[in-house]
Amino acid sequence: MCHAGGEGLLSSMAESAKEYRIQSFDKETQSLLKTALKEPSKVDLNRVSTIIVDQSLKDHNFSKEAGRICHTIVQAEAREAGASVFRHHLLNRLQQEFKAREKTRCRSVQEWVHFVTFFCNIFDCLKVNNMPLMALVHPVYDCLFRMAEPDSLLNKEEVDCLVLQLHHIGAQLERMSTQRMDELFCLLRDGFLLQEELSSVSRLMLLELLEFRAGGWSLSDTAHKYYYSEVGD
């Protein structure tokens, strides 16, 4: 989860390359990102956004953390100059990747899963007045709808990603559009009930997800033990 912090927290986070998972970059790129986290006006923010998105598509662990980096740069830029140059570049690049999503999925399911993970992470972390960016709501839904299609439900990587992201941001998304969440869960119910080729693990994960939403986006301790011991087995 992403939370806004005070300046002291942000500056201490900016000091830590390890915490932001940027230690895998070369020294020059690490230096660029560290500067962007503290003094974004001193670097090329278009290049920074490109580096973050490109790495997110390649590295699953980075795709899960990149939203925090983006959030910190946005906050630092707002404090420093009252600007939103980085967010503008980031959203432009996300729009490009979103438009190419089917080509990405055809080329590499793994890269597609990384993109959806990153996209949902950005949705969770970038807020205006404590609200998600409206421009991201329907594109994020569109990605999750794609993962609920019959061919995607036969792919364990996509099912894992879909379930994880709905656990993470489902409640937020539903607040933004209950109608689309209802439609998404109709697809998931159909997949669970009608798709005979579904693996037993995927079927169990979908059942857990259906129960998770029905319970107000939470599971009882008993249900949690049941599902996660079954998945573990």
N, C-alpha and C positions, 0 to 999 in steps of 0.2 A: 504494500500500500504506500501511496505517496502522501506526504503531509507537508504543509508549509512550515518552515522553521524560522528561527530568528537569525540575525546576521552572523552571530557567533557560530551557530551550528552550521550555517551555509559555508562560512569561510573554513571551518575545520574540515568539513566534508570535501571542500575544494582542494585541500592540501593532500588528500589521500587518494593517490592513483589506484591503490589496491581496492579500496572500498568501491570505487566506480568501475572496476574491472577494465581499466585502461592500460594495465601493465603489459598487456600482450602487444600493444602497438610499438612501433619504433620510437626512438627517443624524441625525434622531431615532432611526431604526431602527439606523443604524450605531453610534450611541452605546449603544443598548440591547444590541446583540450584543457590542460590545467589553467592556461591563461583565459580560455573561454569561460571556464567555471567561475573565475574571480573578476576578470576585467574584459568582458566580451567585446567592448568597443575597440580593443587593440588588435583584434584578429579578424580574418576573413570568415564571416559567419556562414556564408554560403558553402565554403569549403568544409567548415565544421559540420554542418548539417549533412553534407554528402558523406563524410567519413562515418558519422554515426549511423546513418541509414544503411550504407554499404556493409558495415561490420555487423549490423543487426541481421541482415539477410544471410550472412555467412555463419554467424556464431549464435547458437541458441541461448547460451547463458547470457551473452551480452544483450540479446533482444529482450530478455526479461528485466534487465537492469537499466536499459537505455532511457526509459521514461524519466527516471530520477535525474539523469544527467541533463536531459532536455529541460526538465522543470527548474533545475538550479540555474542553468544558463538564462532561461526566460526571466527568472526572479532577479538575477544579477543585472541583466540588461535593463529591466524596469527600474531598479534602484539607481543604476549608474547614469542612465540617459533618458529614462521614461520612454524607451523605444521598444519595438517588437520586431526588429529586423530578423532575428534568428527564427522566431516563430513563423514568420512569413516564408522564409526559405524552406523550413521544415515541412510546412503544410503543402507547399508547392510540390516538393519531392514526394510526399505521401500521396498526393493526388495522382502523380505520374505512376507510382507503383500500384495504386488502386486500379487505375484504368487498365494496367497490364496484368491484372491478377490471374486471369485465365491462362494467359501465355506462361506466366510464372509457374502455375500449378502443373501445366502440361510438361514444362521443362524439368521441374524438380519439386516434388511434393514437399521435400524437406525445406526448401527455400520458401515455399508458400506458407508452411507452418511457421517458419521464423518470422515472415512478414506479418501474419495475423497476430502472433504473440507480441511483436513490437507495436503494431497498430493499437491493440487493446491496451497495452502498457501506456502508450501516449494518451489515449482516451482517459485512462485512470489518473494520470499524473498532471496533465495540462488542464488547468481550470481558470475560469474567469469569474470572479466573485463567488468562488466556491462551487461553481457549476461547470459540468463538462462543456467542451466546445460544441455548440449545436452543429457546426459543419461536419463533425466527425460521427454524429449519432447514426445516421442512416448508412453511411459507408461501412461502419463497424458491423451494423446489423447485416448488411449485404454479404460481408465476408463470413459471418457465422451461419447465415442461410445457406451459403455455398457448401459449408462443411456439414450441413444437415441433409444435403442431397443424397440419394441412394448410393451413388458411386463413392462418395466421400465416406459414408458410414461403413463401407467395407474396408477402409484404410485405417488401421489402428492409430497411426500418427495423427490423422485428422480428428479422429474421435477423442483421443487424449487431449489435443489442443482445444477442441470445442468445449469439452467438459471443464477443463481447467479455467478457460477464459470466462465461462458462465458462472463458475464458482467465484471468480475474482471480481467481475464487473456486472454480473447479471442484475443485481438489485438496482445499480445505478442506471443501467440501460432500460430497465422496466419503468423506472420513474420518468424517463424521457419519452417513452412510447410503449404503453401497455399493449396497444393493438398489435404492434410488430412482435412483441414478445409472445403474445398469444398465438400468432401465426407461426412463429418459430417452433413453439412447443407442440403445435399440431403436427408439424413435419416430423419432429422427434418422436412423438407418439406413434405416428404412422410407421416410421422406421422400426421402432421397437416391436410393434404388433404385427407388421405385415412383411417385413424383410427377412425371409427365411435364411438367407445366406449369412446373416449377421453372426459374428463369433459370440461365444458365450460370454467372454469378458466384455466386449462392446455392449452386448445386451444388458449386462449387469450395470455397466457404467451409465447407460441411458436411463435405466430404471431408477438408479440412485439420483440422477439429475432431475427426473420428473418428481421424485419425492422431495428433493431439496427445494425446488421452487414451490411445490404445494405447501411445504412447511414454512413459507415466508423467507426463503433463501437461508434456511438452516436445517440441520439434521439433529434429531434426538441422539443422545449418547448411545442408546441401544442400536439405533439404525446405523450410526457411524461405525460402531464395532462390527455389525453384521456385514455391511458393504465392504469395508476396508480389510476385514479378515478374509472375505471371499476373494477380493481382488488380489490380496497377497498370496493366497493359496494358488 
